[in-house]
């Protein structure tokens, strides 16, 4: 086998194996703890929101069509979601500067969490194998920090309403 081809194949297999190590947490498990920075460079940790439901949504990339649609859906439904006592946190592998530009451009009223090193994405088992971006997945975390619902393969346009309905079923 040619060295370049062999090296490429090893790299691809390493990426695939690395992404398979992290299992997605399931309903009933405590949500994995994390700490990072938001779009304003302020520290943010899941523990900061103990006692409140958390809508933790992972998305692939700032300023892409589906991610913009999803973020704007959460923006447009923000008041209703906030009325349930819930907090919205968006997470992607983009850095603080990218999140800041995205939040300002689309007037997003919730925090975007930077995860350039993929620690949060990996802890939640939502990394895309080759690109390293987050899969479009949302975790609904209750007031005690336990995962109560997992949304996978969501429709970006109607997702906020789907999440709002689920929030209303939480005790």
Chimera marker file (.cmm) of the C-alpha trace (Angstrom):
<marker_set name="trace">
<marker id="1" x="0.000" y="0.000" z="0.000" r="1" g="1" b="0" radius="0.5"/>
<marker id="2" x="1.356" y="3.460" z="-0.855" r="1" g="1" b="0" radius="0.5"/>
<marker id="3" x="2.487" y="5.478" z="2.198" r="1" g="1" b="0" radius="0.5"/>
<marker id="4" x="0.153" y="8.418" z="1.449" r="1" g="1" b="0" radius="0.5"/>
<marker id="5" x="-2.866" y="6.142" z="0.997" r="1" g="1" b="0" radius="0.5"/>
<marker id="6" x="-1.961" y="4.144" z="4.091" r="1" g="1" b="0" radius="0.5"/>
<marker id="7" x="-1.570" y="7.362" z="6.145" r="1" g="1" b="0" radius="0.5"/>
<marker id="8" x="-4.904" y="8.700" z="4.921" r="1" g="1" b="0" radius="0.5"/>
<marker id="9" x="-6.651" y="5.419" z="5.707" r="1" g="1" b="0" radius="0.5"/>
<marker id="10" x="-5.146" y="5.349" z="9.205" r="1" g="1" b="0" radius="0.5"/>
<marker id="11" x="-6.277" y="8.965" z="9.771" r="1" g="1" b="0" radius="0.5"/>
<marker id="12" x="-9.837" y="8.187" z="8.701" r="1" g="1" b="0" radius="0.5"/>
<marker id="13" x="-10.002" y="5.068" z="10.862" r="1" g="1" b="0" radius="0.5"/>
<marker id="14" x="-8.611" y="7.006" z="13.828" r="1" g="1" b="0" radius="0.5"/>
<marker id="15" x="-11.268" y="9.698" z="13.401" r="1" g="1" b="0" radius="0.5"/>
<marker id="16" x="-14.023" y="7.111" z="13.169" r="1" g="1" b="0" radius="0.5"/>
<marker id="17" x="-12.757" y="5.173" z="16.180" r="1" g="1" b="0" radius="0.5"/>
<marker id="18" x="-12.416" y="8.372" z="18.220" r="1" g="1" b="0" radius="0.5"/>
<marker id="19" x="-15.984" y="9.384" z="17.529" r="1" g="1" b="0" radius="0.5"/>
<marker id="20" x="-17.299" y="5.949" z="18.478" r="1" g="1" b="0" radius="0.5"/>
<marker id="21" x="-15.799" y="6.107" z="21.998" r="1" g="1" b="0" radius="0.5"/>
<marker id="22" x="-18.240" y="8.692" z="23.337" r="1" g="1" b="0" radius="0.5"/>
<marker id="23" x="-21.669" y="7.255" z="24.024" r="1" g="1" b="0" radius="0.5"/>
<marker id="24" x="-24.641" y="9.566" z="23.935" r="1" g="1" b="0" radius="0.5"/>
<marker id="25" x="-26.183" y="9.941" z="27.400" r="1" g="1" b="0" radius="0.5"/>
<marker id="26" x="-29.742" y="8.669" z="27.647" r="1" g="1" b="0" radius="0.5"/>
<marker id="27" x="-32.939" y="9.756" z="29.346" r="1" g="1" b="0" radius="0.5"/>
<marker id="28" x="-32.685" y="9.303" z="33.101" r="1" g="1" b="0" radius="0.5"/>
<marker id="29" x="-28.919" y="9.877" z="33.281" r="1" g="1" b="0" radius="0.5"/>
<marker id="30" x="-27.341" y="12.979" z="34.784" r="1" g="1" b="0" radius="0.5"/>
<marker id="31" x="-26.337" y="15.445" z="32.084" r="1" g="1" b="0" radius="0.5"/>
<marker id="32" x="-22.535" y="15.536" z="31.679" r="1" g="1" b="0" radius="0.5"/>
<marker id="33" x="-21.054" y="18.585" z="33.399" r="1" g="1" b="0" radius="0.5"/>
<marker id="34" x="-19.149" y="21.116" z="31.321" r="1" g="1" b="0" radius="0.5"/>
<marker id="35" x="-17.468" y="24.512" z="31.488" r="1" g="1" b="0" radius="0.5"/>
<marker id="36" x="-16.593" y="26.804" z="28.604" r="1" g="1" b="0" radius="0.5"/>
<marker id="37" x="-17.068" y="30.369" z="27.373" r="1" g="1" b="0" radius="0.5"/>
<marker id="38" x="-20.123" y="31.969" z="25.806" r="1" g="1" b="0" radius="0.5"/>
<marker id="39" x="-20.233" y="34.384" z="22.856" r="1" g="1" b="0" radius="0.5"/>
<marker id="40" x="-19.213" y="37.267" z="25.113" r="1" g="1" b="0" radius="0.5"/>
<marker id="41" x="-16.229" y="35.392" z="26.559" r="1" g="1" b="0" radius="0.5"/>
<marker id="42" x="-18.015" y="34.848" z="29.879" r="1" g="1" b="0" radius="0.5"/>
<marker id="43" x="-17.627" y="31.521" z="31.664" r="1" g="1" b="0" radius="0.5"/>
<marker id="44" x="-20.623" y="29.211" z="31.432" r="1" g="1" b="0" radius="0.5"/>
<marker id="45" x="-21.146" y="25.847" z="33.118" r="1" g="1" b="0" radius="0.5"/>
<marker id="46" x="-24.108" y="23.517" z="33.223" r="1" g="1" b="0" radius="0.5"/>
<marker id="47" x="-23.948" y="23.715" z="37.031" r="1" g="1" b="0" radius="0.5"/>
<marker id="48" x="-24.779" y="27.447" z="36.797" r="1" g="1" b="0" radius="0.5"/>
<marker id="49" x="-28.352" y="26.482" z="35.910" r="1" g="1" b="0" radius="0.5"/>
<marker id="50" x="-29.136" y="23.932" z="38.603" r="1" g="1" b="0" radius="0.5"/>
<marker id="51" x="-32.754" y="24.433" z="39.614" r="1" g="1" b="0" radius="0.5"/>
<marker id="52" x="-33.794" y="25.454" z="36.078" r="1" g="1" b="0" radius="0.5"/>
<marker id="53" x="-34.619" y="23.325" z="33.055" r="1" g="1" b="0" radius="0.5"/>
<marker id="54" x="-31.978" y="23.594" z="30.341" r="1" g="1" b="0" radius="0.5"/>
<marker id="55" x="-32.501" y="23.278" z="26.609" r="1" g="1" b="0" radius="0.5"/>
<marker id="56" x="-29.026" y="22.200" z="25.514" r="1" g="1" b="0" radius="0.5"/>
<marker id="57" x="-28.987" y="22.182" z="21.747" r="1" g="1" b="0" radius="0.5"/>
<marker id="58" x="-26.034" y="21.124" z="19.650" r="1" g="1" b="0" radius="0.5"/>
<marker id="59" x="-25.707" y="22.340" z="16.082" r="1" g="1" b="0" radius="0.5"/>
<marker id="60" x="-23.062" y="21.908" z="13.380" r="1" g="1" b="0" radius="0.5"/>
<marker id="61" x="-21.862" y="25.408" z="12.467" r="1" g="1" b="0" radius="0.5"/>
<marker id="62" x="-22.653" y="29.107" z="12.873" r="1" g="1" b="0" radius="0.5"/>
<marker id="63" x="-24.135" y="30.900" z="9.862" r="1" g="1" b="0" radius="0.5"/>
<marker id="64" x="-25.068" y="27.770" z="7.903" r="1" g="1" b="0" radius="0.5"/>
<marker id="65" x="-28.642" y="27.629" z="6.586" r="1" g="1" b="0" radius="0.5"/>
<marker id="66" x="-30.055" y="24.899" z="8.868" r="1" g="1" b="0" radius="0.5"/>
<marker id="67" x="-28.254" y="26.190" z="11.956" r="1" g="1" b="0" radius="0.5"/>
<marker id="68" x="-29.438" y="29.732" z="11.306" r="1" g="1" b="0" radius="0.5"/>
<marker id="69" x="-33.013" y="28.496" z="10.867" r="1" g="1" b="0" radius="0.5"/>
<marker id="70" x="-32.810" y="26.561" z="14.139" r="1" g="1" b="0" radius="0.5"/>
<marker id="71" x="-31.256" y="29.445" z="16.078" r="1" g="1" b="0" radius="0.5"/>
<marker id="72" x="-33.859" y="31.882" z="14.763" r="1" g="1" b="0" radius="0.5"/>
<marker id="73" x="-36.611" y="29.409" z="15.673" r="1" g="1" b="0" radius="0.5"/>
<marker id="74" x="-35.309" y="29.396" z="19.254" r="1" g="1" b="0" radius="0.5"/>
<marker id="75" x="-35.035" y="33.188" z="19.123" r="1" g="1" b="0" radius="0.5"/>
<marker id="76" x="-38.629" y="33.540" z="17.959" r="1" g="1" b="0" radius="0.5"/>
<marker id="77" x="-39.867" y="31.105" z="20.626" r="1" g="1" b="0" radius="0.5"/>
<marker id="78" x="-37.581" y="32.475" z="23.334" r="1" g="1" b="0" radius="0.5"/>
<marker id="79" x="-40.245" y="34.279" z="25.382" r="1" g="1" b="0" radius="0.5"/>
<marker id="80" x="-42.481" y="31.204" z="25.544" r="1" g="1" b="0" radius="0.5"/>
<marker id="81" x="-39.563" y="28.928" z="26.442" r="1" g="1" b="0" radius="0.5"/>
<marker id="82" x="-38.290" y="31.397" z="29.026" r="1" g="1" b="0" radius="0.5"/>
<marker id="83" x="-41.816" y="31.540" z="30.544" r="1" g="1" b="0" radius="0.5"/>
<marker id="84" x="-41.397" y="27.854" z="31.497" r="1" g="1" b="0" radius="0.5"/>
<marker id="85" x="-38.328" y="28.838" z="33.529" r="1" g="1" b="0" radius="0.5"/>
<marker id="86" x="-35.981" y="27.189" z="31.054" r="1" g="1" b="0" radius="0.5"/>
<marker id="87" x="-32.616" y="28.383" z="29.799" r="1" g="1" b="0" radius="0.5"/>
<marker id="88" x="-31.435" y="27.834" z="26.216" r="1" g="1" b="0" radius="0.5"/>
<marker id="89" x="-27.790" y="27.037" z="25.508" r="1" g="1" b="0" radius="0.5"/>
<marker id="90" x="-26.569" y="26.469" z="21.950" r="1" g="1" b="0" radius="0.5"/>
<marker id="91" x="-23.319" y="24.523" z="21.519" r="1" g="1" b="0" radius="0.5"/>
<marker id="92" x="-21.121" y="24.090" z="18.460" r="1" g="1" b="0" radius="0.5"/>
<marker id="93" x="-17.428" y="23.680" z="17.732" r="1" g="1" b="0" radius="0.5"/>
<marker id="94" x="-17.200" y="27.324" z="16.663" r="1" g="1" b="0" radius="0.5"/>
<marker id="95" x="-15.089" y="29.713" z="18.726" r="1" g="1" b="0" radius="0.5"/>
<marker id="96" x="-16.170" y="32.708" z="20.823" r="1" g="1" b="0" radius="0.5"/>
<marker id="97" x="-15.669" y="35.234" z="18.003" r="1" g="1" b="0" radius="0.5"/>
<marker id="98" x="-17.760" y="33.215" z="15.556" r="1" g="1" b="0" radius="0.5"/>
<marker id="99" x="-20.538" y="32.836" z="18.151" r="1" g="1" b="0" radius="0.5"/>
<marker id="100" x="-20.469" y="36.561" z="18.898" r="1" g="1" b="0" radius="0.5"/>
<marker id="101" x="-20.869" y="37.490" z="15.227" r="1" g="1" b="0" radius="0.5"/>
<marker id="102" x="-23.647" y="34.900" z="14.781" r="1" g="1" b="0" radius="0.5"/>
<marker id="103" x="-25.551" y="36.030" z="17.900" r="1" g="1" b="0" radius="0.5"/>
<marker id="104" x="-25.287" y="39.711" z="16.955" r="1" g="1" b="0" radius="0.5"/>
<marker id="105" x="-26.242" y="39.220" z="13.314" r="1" g="1" b="0" radius="0.5"/>
<marker id="106" x="-29.404" y="37.282" z="14.177" r="1" g="1" b="0" radius="0.5"/>
<marker id="107" x="-30.206" y="38.989" z="17.513" r="1" g="1" b="0" radius="0.5"/>
<marker id="108" x="-30.048" y="35.766" z="19.498" r="1" g="1" b="0" radius="0.5"/>
<marker id="109" x="-31.151" y="36.389" z="23.118" r="1" g="1" b="0" radius="0.5"/>
<marker id="110" x="-29.652" y="33.179" z="24.547" r="1" g="1" b="0" radius="0.5"/>
<marker id="111" x="-26.105" y="32.037" z="25.152" r="1" g="1" b="0" radius="0.5"/>
<marker id="112" x="-23.978" y="30.219" z="22.604" r="1" g="1" b="0" radius="0.5"/>
<marker id="113" x="-21.294" y="28.008" z="24.098" r="1" g="1" b="0" radius="0.5"/>
<marker id="114" x="-17.935" y="27.698" z="22.340" r="1" g="1" b="0" radius="0.5"/>
<marker id="115" x="-16.571" y="24.150" z="22.116" r="1" g="1" b="0" radius="0.5"/>
<marker id="116" x="-13.609" y="24.447" z="19.765" r="1" g="1" b="0" radius="0.5"/>
<marker id="117" x="-11.814" y="21.587" z="21.531" r="1" g="1" b="0" radius="0.5"/>
<marker id="118" x="-14.896" y="19.316" z="21.247" r="1" g="1" b="0" radius="0.5"/>
<marker id="119" x="-14.940" y="18.401" z="24.948" r="1" g="1" b="0" radius="0.5"/>
<marker id="120" x="-18.665" y="19.084" z="25.338" r="1" g="1" b="0" radius="0.5"/>
<marker id="121" x="-19.581" y="17.602" z="21.971" r="1" g="1" b="0" radius="0.5"/>
<marker id="122" x="-17.662" y="14.443" z="22.865" r="1" g="1" b="0" radius="0.5"/>
<marker id="123" x="-19.101" y="14.254" z="26.398" r="1" g="1" b="0" radius="0.5"/>
<marker id="124" x="-22.582" y="14.207" z="24.851" r="1" g="1" b="0" radius="0.5"/>
<marker id="125" x="-21.598" y="11.764" z="22.082" r="1" g="1" b="0" radius="0.5"/>
<marker id="126" x="-22.765" y="14.000" z="19.240" r="1" g="1" b="0" radius="0.5"/>
<marker id="127" x="-19.604" y="14.463" z="17.158" r="1" g="1" b="0" radius="0.5"/>
<marker id="128" x="-19.893" y="13.872" z="13.417" r="1" g="1" b="0" radius="0.5"/>
<marker id="129" x="-17.236" y="11.297" z="12.490" r="1" g="1" b="0" radius="0.5"/>
<marker id="130" x="-15.223" y="13.094" z="9.809" r="1" g="1" b="0" radius="0.5"/>
<marker id="131" x="-15.965" y="16.816" z="10.124" r="1" g="1" b="0" radius="0.5"/>
<marker id="132" x="-15.873" y="16.926" z="13.920" r="1" g="1" b="0" radius="0.5"/>
<marker id="133" x="-18.930" y="19.178" z="14.030" r="1" g="1" b="0" radius="0.5"/>
<marker id="134" x="-21.821" y="18.491" z="16.362" r="1" g="1" b="0" radius="0.5"/>
<marker id="135" x="-24.802" y="16.519" z="15.130" r="1" g="1" b="0" radius="0.5"/>
<marker id="136" x="-28.061" y="18.432" z="15.379" r="1" g="1" b="0" radius="0.5"/>
<marker id="137" x="-29.221" y="17.080" z="18.757" r="1" g="1" b="0" radius="0.5"/>
<marker id="138" x="-31.054" y="18.625" z="21.701" r="1" g="1" b="0" radius="0.5"/>
<marker id="139" x="-31.043" y="17.471" z="25.309" r="1" g="1" b="0" radius="0.5"/>
<marker id="140" x="-33.775" y="18.602" z="27.663" r="1" g="1" b="0" radius="0.5"/>
<marker id="141" x="-32.257" y="18.679" z="31.157" r="1" g="1" b="0" radius="0.5"/>
<marker id="142" x="-34.538" y="18.993" z="34.179" r="1" g="1" b="0" radius="0.5"/>
<marker id="143" x="-34.077" y="21.149" z="37.293" r="1" g="1" b="0" radius="0.5"/>
<marker id="144" x="-32.055" y="18.408" z="38.995" r="1" g="1" b="0" radius="0.5"/>
<marker id="145" x="-29.622" y="18.072" z="36.080" r="1" g="1" b="0" radius="0.5"/>
<marker id="146" x="-31.113" y="14.839" z="34.698" r="1" g="1" b="0" radius="0.5"/>
<marker id="147" x="-31.728" y="14.319" z="30.983" r="1" g="1" b="0" radius="0.5"/>
<marker id="148" x="-35.476" y="14.023" z="30.391" r="1" g="1" b="0" radius="0.5"/>
<marker id="149" x="-35.656" y="14.038" z="26.583" r="1" g="1" b="0" radius="0.5"/>
<marker id="150" x="-33.252" y="13.671" z="23.673" r="1" g="1" b="0" radius="0.5"/>
<marker id="151" x="-34.168" y="15.020" z="20.238" r="1" g="1" b="0" radius="0.5"/>
<marker id="152" x="-32.116" y="13.636" z="17.348" r="1" g="1" b="0" radius="0.5"/>
<marker id="153" x="-32.291" y="14.534" z="13.670" r="1" g="1" b="0" radius="0.5"/>
<marker id="154" x="-34.490" y="17.524" z="14.386" r="1" g="1" b="0" radius="0.5"/>
<marker id="155" x="-36.273" y="19.717" z="11.877" r="1" g="1" b="0" radius="0.5"/>
<marker id="156" x="-34.599" y="23.120" z="12.416" r="1" g="1" b="0" radius="0.5"/>
<marker id="157" x="-37.691" y="25.132" z="11.475" r="1" g="1" b="0" radius="0.5"/>
<marker id="158" x="-40.136" y="23.640" z="13.975" r="1" g="1" b="0" radius="0.5"/>
<marker id="159" x="-37.794" y="22.489" z="16.690" r="1" g="1" b="0" radius="0.5"/>
<marker id="160" x="-38.425" y="25.304" z="19.177" r="1" g="1" b="0" radius="0.5"/>
<marker id="161" x="-42.141" y="24.449" z="19.287" r="1" g="1" b="0" radius="0.5"/>
<marker id="162" x="-41.322" y="20.769" z="19.783" r="1" g="1" b="0" radius="0.5"/>
<marker id="163" x="-39.011" y="21.672" z="22.680" r="1" g="1" b="0" radius="0.5"/>
<marker id="164" x="-41.614" y="24.012" z="24.194" r="1" g="1" b="0" radius="0.5"/>
<marker id="165" x="-44.192" y="21.215" z="24.197" r="1" g="1" b="0" radius="0.5"/>
<marker id="166" x="-41.727" y="18.892" z="25.958" r="1" g="1" b="0" radius="0.5"/>
<marker id="167" x="-40.825" y="21.579" z="28.519" r="1" g="1" b="0" radius="0.5"/>
<marker id="168" x="-44.488" y="21.873" z="29.467" r="1" g="1" b="0" radius="0.5"/>
<marker id="169" x="-44.519" y="18.200" z="30.470" r="1" g="1" b="0" radius="0.5"/>
<marker id="170" x="-41.695" y="18.561" z="32.991" r="1" g="1" b="0" radius="0.5"/>
<marker id="171" x="-42.688" y="18.499" z="36.653" r="1" g="1" b="0" radius="0.5"/>
<link id1="1" id2="2" r="1" g="1" b="0" radius="0.2"/>
<link id1="2" id2="3" r="1" g="1" b="0" radius="0.2"/>
<link id1="3" id2="4" r="1" g="1" b="0" radius="0.2"/>
<link id1="4" id2="5" r="1" g="1" b="0" radius="0.2"/>
<link id1="5" id2="6" r="1" g="1" b="0" radius="0.2"/>
<link id1="6" id2="7" r="1" g="1" b="0" radius="0.2"/>
<link id1="7" id2="8" r="1" g="1" b="0" radius="0.2"/>
<link id1="8" id2="9" r="1" g="1" b="0" radius="0.2"/>
<link id1="9" id2="10" r="1" g="1" b="0" radius="0.2"/>
<link id1="10" id2="11" r="1" g="1" b="0" radius="0.2"/>
<link id1="11" id2="12" r="1" g="1" b="0" radius="0.2"/>
<link id1="12" id2="13" r="1" g="1" b="0" radius="0.2"/>
<link id1="13" id2="14" r="1" g="1" b="0" radius="0.2"/>
<link id1="14" id2="15" r="1" g="1" b="0" radius="0.2"/>
<link id1="15" id2="16" r="1" g="1" b="0" radius="0.2"/>
<link id1="16" id2="17" r="1" g="1" b="0" radius="0.2"/>
<link id1="17" id2="18" r="1" g="1" b="0" radius="0.2"/>
<link id1="18" id2="19" r="1" g="1" b="0" radius="0.2"/>
<link id1="19" id2="20" r="1" g="1" b="0" radius="0.2"/>
<link id1="20" id2="21" r="1" g="1" b="0" radius="0.2"/>
<link id1="21" id2="22" r="1" g="1" b="0" radius="0.2"/>
<link id1="22" id2="23" r="1" g="1" b="0" radius="0.2"/>
<link id1="23" id2="24" r="1" g="1" b="0" radius="0.2"/>
<link id1="24" id2="25" r="1" g="1" b="0" radius="0.2"/>
<link id1="25" id2="26" r="1" g="1" b="0" radius="0.2"/>
<link id1="26" id2="27" r="1" g="1" b="0" radius="0.2"/>
<link id1="27" id2="28" r="1" g="1" b="0" radius="0.2"/>
<link id1="28" id2="29" r="1" g="1" b="0" radius="0.2"/>
<link id1="29" id2="30" r="1" g="1" b="0" radius="0.2"/>
<link id1="30" id2="31" r="1" g="1" b="0" radius="0.2"/>
<link id1="31" id2="32" r="1" g="1" b="0" radius="0.2"/>
<link id1="32" id2="33" r="1" g="1" b="0" radius="0.2"/>
<link id1="33" id2="34" r="1" g="1" b="0" radius="0.2"/>
<link id1="34" id2="35" r="1" g="1" b="0" radius="0.2"/>
<link id1="35" id2="36" r="1" g="1" b="0" radius="0.2"/>
<link id1="36" id2="37" r="1" g="1" b="0" radius="0.2"/>
<link id1="37" id2="38" r="1" g="1" b="0" radius="0.2"/>
<link id1="38" id2="39" r="1" g="1" b="0" radius="0.2"/>
<link id1="39" id2="40" r="1" g="1" b="0" radius="0.2"/>
<link id1="40" id2="41" r="1" g="1" b="0" radius="0.2"/>
<link id1="41" id2="42" r="1" g="1" b="0" radius="0.2"/>
<link id1="42" id2="43" r="1" g="1" b="0" radius="0.2"/>
<link id1="43" id2="44" r="1" g="1" b="0" radius="0.2"/>
<link id1="44" id2="45" r="1" g="1" b="0" radius="0.2"/>
<link id1="45" id2="46" r="1" g="1" b="0" radius="0.2"/>
<link id1="46" id2="47" r="1" g="1" b="0" radius="0.2"/>
<link id1="47" id2="48" r="1" g="1" b="0" radius="0.2"/>
<link id1="48" id2="49" r="1" g="1" b="0" radius="0.2"/>
<link id1="49" id2="50" r="1" g="1" b="0" radius="0.2"/>
<link id1="50" id2="51" r="1" g="1" b="0" radius="0.2"/>
<link id1="51" id2="52" r="1" g="1" b="0" radius="0.2"/>
<link id1="52" id2="53" r="1" g="1" b="0" radius="0.2"/>
<link id1="53" id2="54" r="1" g="1" b="0" radius="0.2"/>
<link id1="54" id2="55" r="1" g="1" b="0" radius="0.2"/>
<link id1="55" id2="56" r="1" g="1" b="0" radius="0.2"/>
<link id1="56" id2="57" r="1" g="1" b="0" radius="0.2"/>
<link id1="57" id2="58" r="1" g="1" b="0" radius="0.2"/>
<link id1="58" id2="59" r="1" g="1" b="0" radius="0.2"/>
<link id1="59" id2="60" r="1" g="1" b="0" radius="0.2"/>
<link id1="60" id2="61" r="1" g="1" b="0" radius="0.2"/>
<link id1="61" id2="62" r="1" g="1" b="0" radius="0.2"/>
<link id1="62" id2="63" r="1" g="1" b="0" radius="0.2"/>
<link id1="63" id2="64" r="1" g="1" b="0" radius="0.2"/>
<link id1="64" id2="65" r="1" g="1" b="0" radius="0.2"/>
<link id1="65" id2="66" r="1" g="1" b="0" radius="0.2"/>
<link id1="66" id2="67" r="1" g="1" b="0" radius="0.2"/>
<link id1="67" id2="68" r="1" g="1" b="0" radius="0.2"/>
<link id1="68" id2="69" r="1" g="1" b="0" radius="0.2"/>
<link id1="69" id2="70" r="1" g="1" b="0" radius="0.2"/>
<link id1="70" id2="71" r="1" g="1" b="0" radius="0.2"/>
<link id1="71" id2="72" r="1" g="1" b="0" radius="0.2"/>
<link id1="72" id2="73" r="1" g="1" b="0" radius="0.2"/>
<link id1="73" id2="74" r="1" g="1" b="0" radius="0.2"/>
<link id1="74" id2="75" r="1" g="1" b="0" radius="0.2"/>
<link id1="75" id2="76" r="1" g="1" b="0" radius="0.2"/>
<link id1="76" id2="77" r="1" g="1" b="0" radius="0.2"/>
<link id1="77" id2="78" r="1" g="1" b="0" radius="0.2"/>
<link id1="78" id2="79" r="1" g="1" b="0" radius="0.2"/>
<link id1="79" id2="80" r="1" g="1" b="0" radius="0.2"/>
<link id1="80" id2="81" r="1" g="1" b="0" radius="0.2"/>
<link id1="81" id2="82" r="1" g="1" b="0" radius="0.2"/>
<link id1="82" id2="83" r="1" g="1" b="0" radius="0.2"/>
<link id1="83" id2="84" r="1" g="1" b="0" radius="0.2"/>
<link id1="84" id2="85" r="1" g="1" b="0" radius="0.2"/>
<link id1="85" id2="86" r="1" g="1" b="0" radius="0.2"/>
<link id1="86" id2="87" r="1" g="1" b="0" radius="0.2"/>
<link id1="87" id2="88" r="1" g="1" b="0" radius="0.2"/>
<link id1="88" id2="89" r="1" g="1" b="0" radius="0.2"/>
<link id1="89" id2="90" r="1" g="1" b="0" radius="0.2"/>
<link id1="90" id2="91" r="1" g="1" b="0" radius="0.2"/>
<link id1="91" id2="92" r="1" g="1" b="0" radius="0.2"/>
<link id1="92" id2="93" r="1" g="1" b="0" radius="0.2"/>
<link id1="93" id2="94" r="1" g="1" b="0" radius="0.2"/>
<link id1="94" id2="95" r="1" g="1" b="0" radius="0.2"/>
<link id1="95" id2="96" r="1" g="1" b="0" radius="0.2"/>
<link id1="96" id2="97" r="1" g="1" b="0" radius="0.2"/>
<link id1="97" id2="98" r="1" g="1" b="0" radius="0.2"/>
<link id1="98" id2="99" r="1" g="1" b="0" radius="0.2"/>
<link id1="99" id2="100" r="1" g="1" b="0" radius="0.2"/>
<link id1="100" id2="101" r="1" g="1" b="0" radius="0.2"/>
<link id1="101" id2="102" r="1" g="1" b="0" radius="0.2"/>
<link id1="102" id2="103" r="1" g="1" b="0" radius="0.2"/>
<link id1="103" id2="104" r="1" g="1" b="0" radius="0.2"/>
<link id1="104" id2="105" r="1" g="1" b="0" radius="0.2"/>
<link id1="105" id2="106" r="1" g="1" b="0" radius="0.2"/>
<link id1="106" id2="107" r="1" g="1" b="0" radius="0.2"/>
<link id1="107" id2="108" r="1" g="1" b="0" radius="0.2"/>
<link id1="108" id2="109" r="1" g="1" b="0" radius="0.2"/>
<link id1="109" id2="110" r="1" g="1" b="0" radius="0.2"/>
<link id1="110" id2="111" r="1" g="1" b="0" radius="0.2"/>
<link id1="111" id2="112" r="1" g="1" b="0" radius="0.2"/>
<link id1="112" id2="113" r="1" g="1" b="0" radius="0.2"/>
<link id1="113" id2="114" r="1" g="1" b="0" radius="0.2"/>
<link id1="114" id2="115" r="1" g="1" b="0" radius="0.2"/>
<link id1="115" id2="116" r="1" g="1" b="0" radius="0.2"/>
<link id1="116" id2="117" r="1" g="1" b="0" radius="0.2"/>
<link id1="117" id2="118" r="1" g="1" b="0" radius="0.2"/>
<link id1="118" id2="119" r="1" g="1" b="0" radius="0.2"/>
<link id1="119" id2="120" r="1" g="1" b="0" radius="0.2"/>
<link id1="120" id2="121" r="1" g="1" b="0" radius="0.2"/>
<link id1="121" id2="122" r="1" g="1" b="0" radius="0.2"/>
<link id1="122" id2="123" r="1" g="1" b="0" radius="0.2"/>
<link id1="123" id2="124" r="1" g="1" b="0" radius="0.2"/>
<link id1="124" id2="125" r="1" g="1" b="0" radius="0.2"/>
<link id1="125" id2="126" r="1" g="1" b="0" radius="0.2"/>
<link id1="126" id2="127" r="1" g="1" b="0" radius="0.2"/>
<link id1="127" id2="128" r="1" g="1" b="0" radius="0.2"/>
<link id1="128" id2="129" r="1" g="1" b="0" radius="0.2"/>
<link id1="129" id2="130" r="1" g="1" b="0" radius="0.2"/>
<link id1="130" id2="131" r="1" g="1" b="0" radius="0.2"/>
<link id1="131" id2="132" r="1" g="1" b="0" radius="0.2"/>
<link id1="132" id2="133" r="1" g="1" b="0" radius="0.2"/>
<link id1="133" id2="134" r="1" g="1" b="0" radius="0.2"/>
<link id1="134" id2="135" r="1" g="1" b="0" radius="0.2"/>
<link id1="135" id2="136" r="1" g="1" b="0" radius="0.2"/>
<link id1="136" id2="137" r="1" g="1" b="0" radius="0.2"/>
<link id1="137" id2="138" r="1" g="1" b="0" radius="0.2"/>
<link id1="138" id2="139" r="1" g="1" b="0" radius="0.2"/>
<link id1="139" id2="140" r="1" g="1" b="0" radius="0.2"/>
<link id1="140" id2="141" r="1" g="1" b="0" radius="0.2"/>
<link id1="141" id2="142" r="1" g="1" b="0" radius="0.2"/>
<link id1="142" id2="143" r="1" g="1" b="0" radius="0.2"/>
<link id1="143" id2="144" r="1" g="1" b="0" radius="0.2"/>
<link id1="144" id2="145" r="1" g="1" b="0" radius="0.2"/>
<link id1="145" id2="146" r="1" g="1" b="0" radius="0.2"/>
<link id1="146" id2="147" r="1" g="1" b="0" radius="0.2"/>
<link id1="147" id2="148" r="1" g="1" b="0" radius="0.2"/>
<link id1="148" id2="149" r="1" g="1" b="0" radius="0.2"/>
<link id1="149" id2="150" r="1" g="1" b="0" radius="0.2"/>
<link id1="150" id2="151" r="1" g="1" b="0" radius="0.2"/>
<link id1="151" id2="152" r="1" g="1" b="0" radius="0.2"/>
<link id1="152" id2="153" r="1" g="1" b="0" radius="0.2"/>
<link id1="153" id2="154" r="1" g="1" b="0" radius="0.2"/>
<link id1="154" id2="155" r="1" g="1" b="0" radius="0.2"/>
<link id1="155" id2="156" r="1" g="1" b="0" radius="0.2"/>
<link id1="156" id2="157" r="1" g="1" b="0" radius="0.2"/>
<link id1="157" id2="158" r="1" g="1" b="0" radius="0.2"/>
<link id1="158" id2="159" r="1" g="1" b="0" radius="0.2"/>
<link id1="159" id2="160" r="1" g="1" b="0" radius="0.2"/>
<link id1="160" id2="161" r="1" g="1" b="0" radius="0.2"/>
<link id1="161" id2="162" r="1" g="1" b="0" radius="0.2"/>
<link id1="162" id2="163" r="1" g="1" b="0" radius="0.2"/>
<link id1="163" id2="164" r="1" g="1" b="0" radius="0.2"/>
<link id1="164" id2="165" r="1" g="1" b="0" radius="0.2"/>
<link id1="165" id2="166" r="1" g="1" b="0" radius="0.2"/>
<link id1="166" id2="167" r="1" g="1" b="0" radius="0.2"/>
<link id1="167" id2="168" r="1" g="1" b="0" radius="0.2"/>
<link id1="168" id2="169" r="1" g="1" b="0" radius="0.2"/>
<link id1="169" id2="170" r="1" g="1" b="0" radius="0.2"/>
<link id1="170" id2="171" r="1" g="1" b="0" radius="0.2"/>
</marker_set>
